[in-house]
Structure formats: structure tokens, C-alpha cells
Amino acid sequence: MVDAPDVVSRALREAPPDQLAEAADRAIRSTMGALRTDVFVADYRISGLWPVLDPDLPAAGFLACHTMAQRCFSSQLPVRDGKGPCRFYLPLTVWGERLGVLLIELPAVPNAAVTGRATDIAGALAVAMRAADRETDRYRRARRRERLTMAAEMQWDLLPGRGVSHHAFDLAGQLEPAYTVGGDHFDWSLDGDRLTVTALNGEGSGLAASMLTAVTVNAMRNARRSGGGLVEQAELASDTVFYQHRGARYVATLLLEVDTRTGRVRAVDAGSPHLLRMRGSVVEPLKLDQQLPLGMFAETRYELQELRLEPGDRLFVVSDGVWAAEPAGQEAYGQRAMVRSLRATRLQPPAEAVGTVMRELHAYHADSDLRDDAVVVCLDWHGPRTQGTG
């Protein structure tokens, strides 16, 4: 048999960025004898998967595909449906970020060799789609189920992604309300043995809040990419925001730096979102010394604090839109309801856990619109790779 992954990879490299699904379809059909293929992408709320190649599937066919695709997406494992022909669903995931699902319909149930080739093809397609996302709007259009506000458009463009995996950790984040989010945000970067994670409680709403967040995030990135640590990142961002707004506007921010060799965490709490740790079944807030929000005063200086993670620990960072939500006169979500929802995620990976917390938050609001932006970031700490392991 022709080496299908190599043929598909070559076809993807040669294809225009908006034609990856078609290029993969042709190559998979010719090399694997597939009857059809499709690509399903996750929407902004991670509430569904939507076809790219065949958006006009009949309702019955789409629902059948959607159910199986959703099972594959949630489990991150290949899923088979039927015997001949056999629909084969494979996760489209790159560096831990879940993009969607690849459907390959084959004449018969695939054996182990065919399964391996199909898995390699899905991996190559995921990398290509991630790279193409800056060059075409096609996949973003497929992801959105309604029009984004201008503020939300800016926020989603500013994100690093929605998940990343490493041998020492898994990390995921989610913004809500997905189509109208204004100022809340998260960012991360992995550089050698240093994982930097930041979360922002955006100040204000709408486009003005999004622009303030963009300035803050890019100032922190500028310092980080110049080799600066957390203190330099916080101080440059604070000075940048202050000299733009003279203290009239500021941004509550949490900055974390995880040493992936040891689990040591350095932190700057600038009037920040809330940090919680789940160790076993025990959920507890981690109290840090709050310092001034970024941009409140000129020449503000920040100090580091430290904590240490143990293998199996899970950290949640939640913005005030989650913690302080008080729908219909109820007590704040963070008082008790959020702890229950965090415990309910114990057996879920971070990418599923952030969605569970957001769904529980929407249910707490009785599915009415959230009054404030909400961010959830989840970090699972596995511990450093021990000597002699792969």
C-alpha cells in the first residue's frame, strides 16, 4: 500500500490554506480507498461539532455523525461505527489543543495497521489546520454559531489557544459568554522548563475592555519574550496601562510561572482572579498576598510569592465573573456551588473540566445570559518525568 500519511502530508503542504479538508479528502480516498471523509470542528463554546466539507448533511445523517464525533472528541480516542461501510472517527488534536474530529468512511473495519495510518493522517491534518488558521477564515466561520461582537473577535484572536499538553502537565482554558466576551482573558507560554500562565479580570465591558486587555496582554508578552520574569512582566504592563489611562483604568491580573522540573510555582497576585487547588477530593482557595492591580498607580513594584505543586494536584483559576456571579439574588457562585462543580470534574481532563464548570455556571444562572465575563483555566500537574521513563 502507498504510504498514506506521507501522501496526505504532501497534499496538505501543497494545498492552499482554505482547501486543507478537500486536499485531505482526495489523498485519503486515493491512498486508503475511503468512501468519503469529513472534518468536524468544535464551536467557540465547545458545545458541538460542525462539518466543514459537508455542511448540508441531511438531519438524520448529521445527528448520527455528530453523536459519534462527539464521543471521539470527548474521549480523544478513535471511534468506529458500523462494519461495512465503517465510519471511523479520529480526534484532530495538536499539542493538546482539541480542534475537532476527522471522519473517514471505509469499506470495512480497519485493522491495526490502517488505524495507525489514519491516526497519523489526523495528526498531520490537525497541525496543518492550526497553522492555516491565521491565513484563512474558513475554519473560524465553521466554528461560530452566531456572530461575534467586535470585542469577542479581538479576545479570541488574542488567545494562545484553548489547551496545551506536556509530559508534566495538561492545561486548558475557556471564555464565556463566548460570542460577547469583553475583557476577561487568559494567556500562557511554554519555554523550556518554564510555563507561564496569566489570567485577567477585564475592567469594563465591550470594545473598550477588550482594547485594555489587549494592551495589558501584549505588554506582558513583550516583557516575557525579552527574557523578563513575572515581576518584569507585571511592572511593564502596569506602567503601560497607567501611562495610557493615568489610573482611571486598571486590570486585576494573576501571573503564574511553573518550573516543569520541580513543580515550584512563582506567583504575582495583582488584585487577581481566584486561585483554587484540588488535591484529591479537597478543594481549597490558595490565599496569596494581593498587590495592586496593573495600572492603578505609576511605578508600582511587585513581589513574588511561591507555592509548590504535588503530582496529582489540579489548579483552577477563575475570574470574578465565575466566583462572584449572583443570579436572581442567590448567594455568589463561588461560595459553595463552584466547589461542587470543581469536584464533579475530578475524573475529567482539563479540556473537559473547564467546559463542565462553565455549563454549571450557566445552569446556576438558569441559562440566562451571564452578567459578566467569565474565565476558567485548569492546570493538571503530573509531576516531572522521572529518570528512565520515555
N, C-alpha and C positions, 0 to 999 in steps of 0.2 A: 504493500500500500504506500502511496505517496505520503511523505511526512507532512501530515495535515497542519500541525502547529506552525511549521516553517512557512508553508504556503500561505496560511492565513495571516501570519505576521508580516510577510512581504506585501500581501494585498493591503493590509492596514497602513503600512508605511507609505505606500504609493497612492492611497486614496485621498481625496480632499477631506478636510476635517468634518464636513457635514454629511459625508457619504460613507462613514465607517460601517453602519449597520448593513448597507447594501453590499459593500465590499466583502464583509464577513459572510454575508448570506451566500454570495456567489462562490466564494472559496470553500465554505463548508459543504455546500451542495456538491461541488465538483470533486472534493477530496474524500468526503465521508459518505457520499450517497444519500445525504439528508433530503427529506421530502419538503421541508420548509424550516425556516428559522424565524425568530423574532427577538427583539430586545425590549425588556420592560425596565423602566426607570422609576425610582421612588420619588414621590412628590415631596414638596417642601415640609410638610407636616409628618412625613413618614407614615401616612395613613393609608397609602395604597400604591400600587404599581401599575404603570400605564404603558401600553405598547408604542414603540417607535416606528417599526416597519409596517405594522398592520393596524392602524388606529381605528379602522372601521370594521373590526371583528363583529359578527353577529352577537347579540347579547348573551345567548347561551354559551357560545364558544368562548367569549371573553370571560365570563364568570368562571368557567371551568379552568381556563388558563390562569386566571387571577388567583384562584384558590391554591393551586399547586405552586405558582410562582411565589405567593406569599409564604407558603410553608418553606420553600427553599430559601427565601430571603431571611426569614426569621431564624432558621436553623443554621444557615450558612453551610449547608450540605447539599450535594446533588440529590434531586428527587426525580423518580421515574413514575410515569403514568401510562398504563396500558402495556400491551405486549407486541402487537404488530398491527399498525404502526405504534411506536413508542415515543411519547413526548418526554424529553429529557431536559430538566431544568437545572441550570448551574449558576451559582452566585457570581455576580460581577463585583469584585471587591479588590481594592488596591491600597496597600499599606494600612489595611484595617478600615478603610472608608467604604461603606456599602453603597454602591451606585445603583444596583438593580439586579436583574436576572436575565440570563441568556436561555432561550428556548431552542432546542434542536429536536426536530421530529425525525426519527429514524425508522427504517423499515422493520427493525426487530430490536429486542432488548440488547443494549450494548454490553460487551464483555469488559473485562478489566482493562485491556489494552485500549479499547475505544474510549472508555470512561476517562482514562488518563490523558488521552489526546484531547478530548473535549474539555477537560479541566484546564489544560494548558492554553487552549484557544480562548476560553473565557477569561483567563488571566491576561492574555495579550490584548483582548478587546477592552477590558477594564482600564488598563494602562493607557491605551490609545484614546479612549473616551475622556479620561481625566485630563490628558494633555490637550485634547481638541476643544475642551470646554471654554477656553479663552479665545478660540478662533471662530466659533460658530454659536448661534443662539438656538440651534435646533433642539438640543437635548434639554436646555433650560425651558424652552417653550413646552416640551412634553412634560416636564416636572410640575409646572404650575397649573393649578386647577381653577384659579381666578387671577385677576390682575393684581400685581404687587403695587403698593404705594411707592412713591419715589424714595421715601426713607427706607422702606424694606429692601428695595432694589440695591441701595447703597450698602445696607448692612450685610446682605447675603454675599455681595461681591467682595466685601472686606474679610469674610471668614477664611480661615486657613483650610477648612474642610469640616466634616462632621464627625470624623473619627480617625484614630491612628493606633496601630498596634506595634508592639515591640516585645522582645522576649521578657523584659522586666515589667511591662505594664500594658494595659489597654485603656484607651481614653476616648470619650465621646461627649458631644455637646448638642444642645438643641435650643432654638429660639422660638418664642411664641409671643403674640399671635403671629404666625409665620408670614402672613401676607400684609401685615400692617405694623410690624415691629419698628420701633423708632430708635431708641438709644442704647438699650442693653446689648451686651456683646461679649464674646469670648475670643481668645486667641491662644495659639500655642506654637512652639517650635522645638524641634529635637536637633541638638547639635553635639555630636559626640556623646559624652556621658552626662550631658545637661539637658533636661526637659524643662522648658519654661512655659508656664500656664498663667494666663491672666483672665480675669472676668471683671466686667464693668457694669455698674448700675448707672445707666444713662440718665442724665438730668434733662427734664423737659420732655417734649413729645414732638413727633413729626420730623420734618426735614431739618429743623434747627438742632434737634437732639442727635440725629444721625450725623450731621456735619461735625458737631462737637466730639462725638465718639470717634469719627474718622481721624480728626486731628490728634486725639489722645493716643489711639492705637498706633498711628504712624510715627508719632514721637517716640513711643516705647520701642517700636521696631527699629527705628533709626539708631537709638542707643544700643539696643541688643546686637544689631548687625555690625556695629562699630566695636564690639567686644565688651560693652558695658554690662555690669551685673545689675541686679534688681534695684539697688539704690540709685545707680545712674539712670536706669530706665524711668523710675518713678520721678526723679528730680527733673530730668529733661522734659518729661510730659507735663509735670506740674508747672514748670516755668513757661512752657509753650502755651498752655491753656491760660495761665494768669496774664501773660502779656497780650493775649488776644482779647480777653474779656475783663481784665482788671478786677478779678474776684467776684464778678457778678454771676459767673457760671463756673461750675466745678464738677468733677467726676469722681464718685466713690469707686475705688478700684482695689482688687486683691491681686497681688503678684506672688506667684509661687515658682520656686526653682527646685527641681528634684534631681538629686545625684543618683543616676541609674545604677551606679556601682554599689551604693550603700543604703539607699532609702532615706538619706538625710534630706529634709526639706527646709529650705530657707524661705522666709515669707516677709512681705511688706504689706501691712494692712492699712490702706489709705481710706479709712471710713467705708469699709468694703462690703461686698456681698458676703453671705454667711457661709462658713466652712463647717461641714459636719463629717464625722468619721463613723463608719460602721465596722466594728470589729466583732466577728461572729454575728450574733443577733442583736448586739447592743449598739444603738445609735446615740451619739452624743455630740453636741456642738464643741468645736475646738475654739477656745477663747484666746484670741490674740489681742495684743495691745493696739487699740485703734489709734491711728495717726490721722493727720488732716487729709481730707480728700484732695485729689490732684487739682491744682489751680485755684485753691481758695485764697492763698496768700503768696506774695513774692518770696523767692529764695527759700522755700520750705525745704527742710532737710529731713531725711527719712533714715530709720534704723532697721536693721534686720532682726528677725526672730527665727528660732529654729524649732523644729519638731522632727520626729523620726517615725517612719512607717515600718510596720512589720508585715512579712508576707501574708497575704490574705486580706489586708486592710482595703477598704473602699472609702474614697473621699468623694463627697458631694460638695459642689459649690452652687449655691442658689442665690439669685438676685432678690431684691425686695419685692419684685412682682410675684414671686413664689412665696417667700417667707411671710410677707405682711398682707397677703390677699385676705380681704374681709368681705365676702359677698353676702348681701342680704342680711347684714347685721350679725353674721356669725363671728365666732372668735377667729383670730388670724390663723391661716392655714398652717403656719409654722409652729403653732403652739402644740398641737397633738396630731392633726391629720397627716401632716407631712412625714412624721416619724413612721406612721403606719404604712404610708406608701413607699418609703425607703426600705422598710423591712420586707415589703412584698417583692422587691427587686432582687432579693438576696441570691437567687439562683439564675438570674438573668445576666448576660454580658452587658457592659456599659451602653452599647448602642441600643439595646432593648430597654435598659433601665431608665434612660433619660426620657424615652417615649412613654413609659409607664407612669413616671412622675408627672409628666405633662398631661396625660389623659386623666389621672386622678385629680389634678388641679382643675381641669375643665369640668369634671364631674362635680367637684366641690362648688363650682360656680353654677351648677345646674345647667351646664352647657351654654350659659350666656357668655357674651364676649368678655374677655379679660379686660379689667380696667387699667392695667399697667403692663408694660413689657415684662417678660419672664425669661430667665436664662437658667438652664440646668447643665452643669458639667459633671461628669462622673469619671473618676480615675480608679482603676483596679491596680493595686500594687502586688505583683507576683514575687518580687524579690530578684536580686541579681542572678545571672546564670552561674551555676556552681562549676567548679573545676571538673573537666572531663565530660560535661554534657555537650549536646550538639550545637 
